[in-house]
Amino acid sequence: MANWSKHLIGVPAGVRSWLTDRASLTQKLRTGCVNFSVQGVRQRVGHLLADESAIAGVSATRTAWVREVTLTCADRPLVYAHSILPHGSLVGAWKLLMVLGARPLGASLFTDARVRRAQLEYCRLRARHPLYQRAVARLEYFPEFLWARRSQFWCGNRRIVVTEIYMPEIFSQQRYVNKDH
């Protein structure tokens, strides 16, 4: 289980700016990348991870709609995104989120004026966490940890939980760092 926190302490400025930015990560990546794409789309009904059930408001024994993708620039993985929609949230406009395919989720969330984002939480994911293991699948090496953030997006009383895991390259490539969005 990961230790998620609402506070960042001792985080390098280049990492902090990515984690704390509340604007659309999709738009930020598109701005700094000529060849942005959403790859490895996996959408299915699945069980929640141990550290997700409380934030999703769903019992750990229940299932939810799970969407996993990798956001890439020139086929290089930059962010692994893991989103969960409790079954009660799969109504109305959010039912369409089940058929996004390779379209970015952020484009839907940040263009709907009814959607509100809750406070961000942060974590260093280590190798034993299932999301770390999924995120590094396309990497050539395995870092000690990966920076991650998650938040809930609300539309009325319906929620979606989005976790974004940042690949180390995103912090070292100048073209992605300190870009206006």
Backbone bond lengths (Angstrom), bond angles and torsions (degrees), N, CA, C in turn:
res aa  C-N    CA-C-N  psi(-1)  N-CA   C-N-CA  omega(-1)  CA-C   N-CA-C  phi
1 M - - - 1.445 - - 1.532 107.96 -
2 A 1.310 116.62 141.03 1.462 122.41 -179.39 1.529 110.58 -89.68
3 N 1.314 115.68 153.35 1.460 121.84 176.37 1.522 109.21 -100.03
4 W 1.311 116.37 95.55 1.460 121.91 -179.70 1.519 109.43 -84.10
5 S 1.336 116.85 143.02 1.459 122.47 -178.58 1.526 109.93 -137.36
6 K 1.298 116.18 151.06 1.465 121.63 175.71 1.523 111.42 -88.55
7 H 1.337 116.62 1.11 1.462 121.64 -177.53 1.524 110.54 -126.12
8 L 1.321 114.94 143.46 1.469 121.39 175.14 1.521 108.48 -110.67
9 I 1.316 116.64 122.66 1.462 121.07 179.45 1.524 107.64 -125.68
10 G 1.327 117.04 131.78 1.451 121.60 176.59 1.520 114.29 68.72
11 V 1.303 117.51 29.03 1.462 121.85 -179.26 1.528 108.67 -97.62
12 P 1.327 118.82 130.95 1.469 120.65 178.92 1.534 111.57 -55.98
13 A 1.332 116.31 146.28 1.468 121.51 -176.09 1.525 112.30 -56.05
14 G 1.318 118.31 -41.81 1.461 121.24 -179.40 1.519 112.96 -64.07
15 V 1.311 116.55 -30.64 1.463 121.54 177.06 1.527 108.86 -80.45
16 R 1.321 116.20 -45.00 1.468 121.80 -178.51 1.520 111.39 -55.88
17 S 1.332 117.32 -42.46 1.465 119.31 -176.81 1.533 111.20 -63.38
18 W 1.320 117.63 -34.55 1.463 120.45 177.00 1.518 111.52 -71.96
19 L 1.310 117.36 -42.93 1.462 120.68 -175.40 1.522 112.96 -71.17
20 T 1.316 117.68 -35.26 1.465 120.22 -173.87 1.522 114.19 -92.52
21 D 1.295 118.05 -8.58 1.466 121.59 -179.75 1.527 109.43 -67.46
22 R 1.330 117.25 118.09 1.465 121.60 -176.07 1.529 112.85 -89.42
23 A 1.314 117.23 -2.49 1.461 120.21 178.17 1.526 109.92 -76.24
24 S 1.294 117.20 179.19 1.454 122.43 -178.55 1.530 111.61 -67.61
25 L 1.324 117.00 118.46 1.462 121.57 176.48 1.525 109.83 -64.47
26 T 1.306 116.88 -38.37 1.469 121.04 177.11 1.515 110.67 -56.45
27 Q 1.326 116.64 -47.52 1.470 120.06 -178.92 1.523 111.01 -66.07
28 K 1.313 117.28 -39.18 1.459 120.90 178.63 1.530 110.72 -61.58
29 L 1.331 116.44 -43.44 1.460 120.04 178.91 1.528 111.19 -67.82
30 R 1.304 117.10 -40.42 1.471 120.08 178.46 1.522 111.06 -62.02
31 T 1.324 116.83 -36.80 1.459 120.96 -179.94 1.519 111.59 -64.66
32 G 1.326 117.28 -38.20 1.458 121.11 -176.24 1.514 114.80 -96.79
33 C 1.328 117.27 5.66 1.455 120.30 -174.23 1.526 110.78 -133.92
34 V 1.306 116.37 127.92 1.460 120.79 178.73 1.523 110.67 -73.29
35 N 1.321 118.23 -35.69 1.460 122.41 -174.26 1.530 110.62 -122.44
36 F 1.334 116.96 66.45 1.461 123.19 179.74 1.525 109.46 -79.53
37 S 1.343 116.85 141.16 1.461 119.63 173.78 1.524 110.74 -153.42
38 V 1.322 114.39 160.00 1.456 123.10 173.78 1.521 105.80 -105.52
39 Q 1.336 116.65 120.09 1.463 120.75 -175.27 1.523 110.97 -125.88
40 G 1.309 114.87 167.39 1.463 121.03 174.75 1.505 113.69 61.54
41 V 1.316 116.65 34.06 1.459 120.33 -176.46 1.528 109.82 -62.61
42 R 1.309 114.29 127.39 1.461 121.29 176.87 1.526 106.60 -134.40
43 Q 1.330 117.22 115.60 1.459 122.72 -179.01 1.522 108.19 -126.72
44 R 1.334 115.71 130.75 1.455 118.93 -176.58 1.530 110.32 -168.41
45 V 1.298 115.38 168.87 1.457 120.97 169.45 1.526 105.97 -82.96
46 G 1.324 116.88 131.40 1.452 119.94 -178.22 1.515 112.28 -152.17
47 H 1.307 114.90 169.92 1.467 120.97 177.39 1.522 109.67 -82.78
48 L 1.307 115.74 150.46 1.451 121.35 177.91 1.518 109.84 -78.23
49 L 1.330 115.28 151.42 1.455 120.17 173.08 1.522 108.60 -74.20
50 A 1.314 116.70 159.44 1.465 121.51 -176.18 1.524 112.32 -55.42
51 D 1.348 117.91 -38.55 1.463 119.54 -176.72 1.536 112.53 -88.95
52 E 1.331 118.32 7.98 1.461 121.14 179.61 1.526 113.81 -103.91
53 S 1.313 118.31 -26.97 1.454 119.84 -170.72 1.527 113.08 -60.64
54 A 1.314 117.94 -41.78 1.468 119.92 -179.12 1.526 111.50 -65.86
55 I 1.329 117.39 -47.09 1.461 119.36 -178.44 1.535 111.21 -67.56
56 A 1.326 117.40 -29.44 1.466 120.91 179.55 1.526 112.03 -82.90
57 G 1.331 116.48 -11.29 1.452 119.65 -179.45 1.521 112.82 69.81
58 V 1.328 116.10 29.36 1.460 122.14 -176.84 1.523 108.33 -130.03
59 S 1.302 116.46 140.02 1.461 120.89 176.57 1.520 110.01 -59.84
60 A 1.308 116.62 144.42 1.469 121.65 -179.77 1.525 112.02 -62.47
61 T 1.329 118.14 -17.22 1.459 121.05 179.03 1.526 112.69 -87.49
62 R 1.327 117.26 -9.18 1.471 121.58 -179.08 1.521 110.39 -89.55
63 T 1.298 115.97 166.47 1.459 121.60 177.17 1.517 110.07 -108.90
64 A 1.323 115.19 166.32 1.458 122.15 178.48 1.527 107.66 -147.76
65 W 1.314 116.79 169.39 1.456 121.64 173.36 1.523 106.55 -79.51
66 V 1.328 117.30 125.51 1.460 122.26 -176.74 1.528 108.26 -117.39
67 R 1.326 115.71 132.29 1.466 121.77 177.00 1.519 108.19 -125.72
68 E 1.332 116.59 127.47 1.457 121.92 178.99 1.516 108.68 -128.53
69 V 1.328 115.92 130.56 1.467 121.48 179.85 1.519 109.14 -143.72
70 T 1.319 115.26 164.74 1.457 121.70 171.69 1.517 107.75 -118.70
71 L 1.328 116.45 126.56 1.459 122.12 175.86 1.518 106.89 -89.87
72 T 1.327 116.08 125.13 1.460 119.82 -173.27 1.521 111.59 -126.25
73 C 1.316 114.24 159.76 1.461 122.59 171.45 1.524 105.48 -129.73
74 A 1.324 115.87 120.97 1.468 121.12 -177.66 1.530 110.49 51.97
75 D 1.314 116.04 43.19 1.468 124.52 179.45 1.521 114.57 65.77
76 R 1.317 118.11 10.81 1.471 121.23 176.65 1.528 108.35 -98.40
77 P 1.328 117.84 123.79 1.471 120.24 -178.00 1.527 111.51 -67.48
78 L 1.330 115.24 129.13 1.463 120.64 178.80 1.525 112.29 -114.62
79 V 1.329 116.27 -36.77 1.464 120.71 -177.49 1.525 108.63 -143.75
80 Y 1.314 115.41 133.43 1.454 121.39 171.72 1.524 105.59 -102.75
81 A 1.328 117.23 124.44 1.465 121.44 -177.24 1.521 110.18 -114.62
82 H 1.308 115.18 132.85 1.463 123.52 -178.40 1.530 106.73 -126.65
83 S 1.312 116.92 116.65 1.467 121.28 -177.46 1.520 110.07 -122.27
84 I 1.326 115.67 142.85 1.457 120.62 176.81 1.522 109.45 -128.36
85 L 1.312 114.00 136.43 1.460 121.84 175.19 1.517 107.86 -121.18
86 P 1.334 117.49 111.07 1.462 118.57 174.87 1.532 108.91 -57.00
87 H 1.316 117.16 147.33 1.458 120.86 -176.14 1.529 112.12 -53.89
88 G 1.321 117.82 -33.30 1.464 120.81 178.53 1.520 113.57 -66.04
89 S 1.335 117.22 -17.18 1.463 121.51 179.27 1.528 112.31 -89.96
90 L 1.305 117.32 -8.77 1.463 121.27 -175.56 1.525 111.90 -86.41
91 V 1.315 115.89 54.23 1.462 121.55 178.04 1.522 108.76 -133.52
92 G 1.298 116.25 165.44 1.462 120.79 177.67 1.514 111.54 59.39
93 A 1.319 115.40 -141.73 1.466 121.42 -177.13 1.529 111.95 -61.74
94 W 1.333 118.28 -30.48 1.462 120.11 -177.64 1.512 112.98 -74.96
95 K 1.328 118.28 -12.23 1.463 119.49 175.31 1.528 109.69 -63.57
96 L 1.320 117.25 -28.64 1.463 121.60 178.97 1.528 112.45 -67.51
97 L 1.330 117.67 -18.15 1.457 120.37 179.12 1.532 111.35 -65.86
98 M 1.317 116.66 -17.64 1.467 120.26 179.29 1.528 111.44 -72.27
99 V 1.319 117.71 -17.19 1.468 120.70 -175.50 1.532 111.93 -121.99
100 L 1.313 117.34 31.02 1.466 121.04 -179.61 1.523 112.86 -66.57
101 G 1.307 116.44 -33.30 1.460 119.07 -176.21 1.516 110.07 62.02
102 A 1.332 117.17 -131.33 1.466 121.77 -177.24 1.523 112.94 -86.95
103 R 1.309 118.05 7.91 1.472 119.65 174.37 1.526 108.87 -78.61
104 P 1.330 117.65 141.41 1.471 119.65 -178.50 1.530 112.50 -70.92
105 L 1.304 116.05 136.83 1.458 122.60 177.13 1.528 110.98 -61.71
106 G 1.346 116.20 -39.55 1.461 120.59 -179.03 1.515 113.19 -56.17
107 A 1.311 117.42 -35.11 1.465 120.64 179.36 1.523 110.41 -61.76
108 S 1.330 117.77 -34.96 1.464 121.12 178.23 1.523 111.42 -76.31
109 L 1.322 116.97 -42.60 1.463 120.34 -175.88 1.525 113.13 -69.01
110 F 1.321 116.99 -41.01 1.463 120.00 -173.26 1.528 113.92 -87.30
111 T 1.328 117.89 -4.11 1.464 119.71 178.20 1.519 112.11 -103.26
112 D 1.309 117.75 -4.74 1.460 121.92 179.64 1.527 108.69 -100.38
113 A 1.316 116.80 112.73 1.466 122.12 -176.49 1.529 112.84 -63.44
114 R 1.312 117.99 -18.13 1.472 121.12 179.98 1.522 112.29 -79.21
115 V 1.324 117.68 -16.86 1.472 122.02 -174.92 1.529 109.96 -83.60
116 R 1.314 115.20 131.72 1.459 122.68 177.29 1.520 109.49 -120.11
117 R 1.331 115.14 140.72 1.463 120.27 179.52 1.523 109.17 -101.55
118 A 1.331 116.12 131.63 1.469 121.58 176.27 1.521 109.27 -81.23
119 Q 1.324 115.72 -179.39 1.460 121.89 -178.46 1.523 111.43 -61.11
120 L 1.319 115.19 143.74 1.466 121.40 176.88 1.530 110.36 -77.67
121 E 1.325 115.54 148.69 1.465 122.70 172.03 1.516 107.12 -124.69
122 Y 1.332 115.95 151.72 1.462 121.35 -173.30 1.527 110.80 -129.33
123 C 1.338 114.25 156.19 1.449 119.00 -178.99 1.525 110.15 -161.40
124 R 1.324 115.87 151.35 1.463 122.11 166.29 1.524 105.51 -99.86
125 L 1.315 115.65 109.16 1.461 119.49 179.01 1.514 109.75 -82.17
126 R 1.304 116.19 130.34 1.464 122.28 179.78 1.526 109.26 -102.73
127 A 1.312 116.63 169.56 1.462 124.18 -171.89 1.529 114.26 -56.20
128 R 1.293 118.23 -27.69 1.467 119.54 -177.37 1.531 112.66 -78.60
129 H 1.325 118.63 -13.36 1.472 120.96 -178.96 1.531 109.79 -78.14
130 P 1.332 118.10 134.96 1.468 120.57 -179.03 1.535 114.36 -57.13
131 L 1.328 118.06 -34.85 1.468 119.35 179.59 1.528 111.73 -71.19
132 Y 1.321 117.45 -33.80 1.467 120.18 173.68 1.522 108.61 -59.90
133 Q 1.316 115.95 -47.84 1.463 120.97 -176.94 1.522 111.61 -60.98
134 R 1.318 117.85 -40.63 1.465 120.89 178.24 1.523 110.97 -70.27
135 A 1.327 116.75 -38.58 1.461 121.37 -176.60 1.523 112.66 -66.13
136 V 1.324 117.90 -37.33 1.466 120.12 -175.43 1.525 113.37 -83.90
137 A 1.306 117.64 0.69 1.469 121.08 -175.59 1.528 113.06 -54.99
138 R 1.339 117.78 -31.25 1.460 120.29 -178.82 1.528 113.19 -103.43
139 L 1.311 117.13 4.89 1.461 119.74 -179.99 1.523 110.67 -85.97
140 E 1.325 115.70 154.45 1.460 121.56 178.66 1.521 112.24 -84.89
141 Y 1.318 116.94 -18.06 1.464 121.04 177.42 1.523 107.75 -142.15
142 F 1.320 116.78 165.48 1.450 121.32 -176.36 1.528 109.82 -115.27
143 P 1.329 117.21 106.14 1.463 119.96 -179.73 1.536 111.35 -67.80
144 E 1.316 115.23 162.90 1.466 120.60 -179.90 1.528 111.36 -59.59
145 F 1.330 116.45 -38.14 1.460 122.09 178.50 1.526 108.58 -154.21
146 L 1.316 115.16 166.33 1.464 122.23 175.07 1.521 108.24 -125.76
147 W 1.313 116.47 138.34 1.463 120.78 175.23 1.519 108.85 -75.53
148 A 1.319 115.50 140.34 1.460 120.77 179.42 1.522 109.77 -141.85
149 R 1.310 114.20 154.67 1.459 120.02 171.44 1.522 107.33 -139.16
150 R 1.331 114.68 156.76 1.456 118.97 175.62 1.515 109.17 -146.88
151 S 1.310 114.02 155.98 1.452 120.09 176.48 1.516 109.49 -157.75
152 Q 1.315 113.98 162.57 1.452 120.84 174.78 1.522 108.54 -99.63
153 F 1.299 115.42 141.52 1.449 121.76 170.74 1.523 106.44 -112.83
154 W 1.321 116.22 131.21 1.461 122.26 -177.28 1.523 110.35 -114.90
155 C 1.319 115.23 139.21 1.463 122.47 169.08 1.519 104.52 -131.45
156 G 1.329 116.12 102.46 1.456 120.22 -170.51 1.509 108.64 65.55
157 N 1.337 117.48 -126.33 1.469 120.31 179.07 1.531 112.02 -103.35
158 R 1.319 116.97 18.30 1.460 122.75 178.63 1.529 109.31 -105.08
159 R 1.320 115.79 142.01 1.460 118.94 -176.32 1.517 112.43 -131.39
160 I 1.342 113.29 157.48 1.456 122.44 169.90 1.524 105.34 -134.35
161 V 1.313 117.48 139.43 1.462 121.89 178.24 1.526 107.34 -108.73
162 V 1.328 115.29 124.62 1.460 121.28 -178.00 1.532 108.63 -116.94
163 T 1.329 115.94 124.94 1.461 122.49 174.92 1.519 107.65 -113.98
164 E 1.325 115.64 129.09 1.469 121.88 179.72 1.520 108.51 -118.57
165 I 1.329 115.71 123.34 1.454 121.83 -179.45 1.519 107.62 -109.82
166 Y 1.318 116.29 123.05 1.463 122.65 -173.76 1.522 111.32 -92.29
167 M 1.321 115.70 127.55 1.452 120.86 175.29 1.534 108.27 -76.74
168 P 1.321 118.96 147.00 1.470 121.64 -176.59 1.531 113.37 -55.14
169 E 1.309 118.86 -33.04 1.464 121.82 -177.24 1.530 112.68 -59.84
170 I 1.307 117.22 -30.18 1.462 119.48 -177.53 1.531 111.30 -62.85
171 F 1.320 117.45 -28.86 1.461 121.44 -179.17 1.521 112.42 -86.67
172 S 1.323 117.68 -19.53 1.461 120.33 -175.71 1.527 113.77 -100.15
173 Q 1.297 117.83 -12.84 1.463 120.98 -179.31 1.526 109.23 -92.42
174 Q 1.297 117.50 114.79 1.455 122.28 -176.55 1.525 112.59 -57.40
175 R 1.322 117.01 -31.95 1.465 117.61 -176.51 1.519 112.45 -66.38
176 Y 1.331 119.12 -19.78 1.457 120.77 178.72 1.526 111.98 -96.18
177 V 1.305 117.78 -20.79 1.451 121.97 -172.74 1.517 111.79 -86.55
178 N 1.313 115.31 138.24 1.464 123.33 176.16 1.525 113.48 58.07
179 K 1.316 116.97 32.23 1.459 120.82 175.14 1.521 108.33 -84.92
180 D 1.312 115.95 138.68 1.448 119.13 171.71 1.521 107.89 -72.45
181 H 1.294 116.63 152.94 1.461 119.58 -179.36 1.494 111.16 -131.84
